[in-house]
Amino acid sequence: MNRRIAEEKFFLGLMLLSMLIVLGSLLSVFVTVFLRGVSALSLSMVTQTPKGGYYLGKEGGVLNAIVGSLYLASGATALSFVFSLPIALYLYEYAGGGRGTSYIRRSLDVLAGIPSIVFGAFAFTLMIYFGARASLLWGIVTVSLFLMPMMTRAIDEVLLATPVHLRETSFALGSTRFEYISRVVIRQALPGILSAVLISFGRAFGDAAAVLLTAGYTDNIPSALSDPVATLPLAVFFQVATPIPEVQQRAYASGIILLFIILTLSIISRLASKRLMSYVVR
């Protein structure tokens, strides 16, 4: 057999094996969580807050954690977007292609790879310095810190994929840089920007380590930014850590809810991006 054909088949088999390992691992997680938690899943889990003794096996649900995660993820994603979009636009249009721009991009890549618990520890240090207590506000700040590098680089890569001929055409028609960015680039990159925002929202919704020290935990739904907030990943953690089998089953049921929300966000991201692709020039 020709050596080049043998190499091609070998690497093709390696790629298929890698795909099967990833899909098998993902499927095993879904099946394990579903089988262990489906018996404890009920309507009360998503419509009620924890009652007294919920973590000892009594009545209630995790509505506080679901709503808290939505508050936290929405606030952190919005705050990150406010900073990430201007940074990405600056790197794309105004920073130039020099060594400094490359250094900034590499720095953002490094920051995006740092574990979220490190950002949580940093935000906790700031919180102690200012004499604040764990709250929804500090949870939003913490999560936005580790979302910003990831969101900025994602938007930056989308902007870099904008066809060059659009720039040339826009400037030939007399557009300014700001008009080119606001009316051409952002519209062209809108599907990718939306995907970056929704993926960041999903990451914020599913993270537990970063807010362990700064958001606190409560059985109530927060009514102000100064109130502590519960999150669904932490609710899963606290339930699975108890020695009571019934509460452990509820932890897996909460995991089913979390997986459902994350998968729904992924599907919405795909559908929205596909719909917006009709405005994209190829």
Buried (B, 14 or more C-beta within 10 A) or exposed (E): EEEEEEEEEEEEEEEEEEEEEEEEEEEEEBEEBBEBBEEBBEEEBBEBBBEEEBBEBEEBBBBBBBBBBBBBBBBBBEBBBEBBBEBBBBBBBEBEEEEEBEEBBEEBEEBBEEEBBBBBBBBBEBBEEEEBEBBBBBBBBBBBBBBBBBBBBBBBBBBEEBEEEBBEBBEEEEBEEEEBBEEBBBBBBBBBBBBBBBBBBBBBBBBBBBBBBBBBBBBBBBEEBEBBBBBBBBBBBBBBEBEEEEBBBBBBBBBBBBBEBBEEBBEBBEEBBEEBEEEBEE
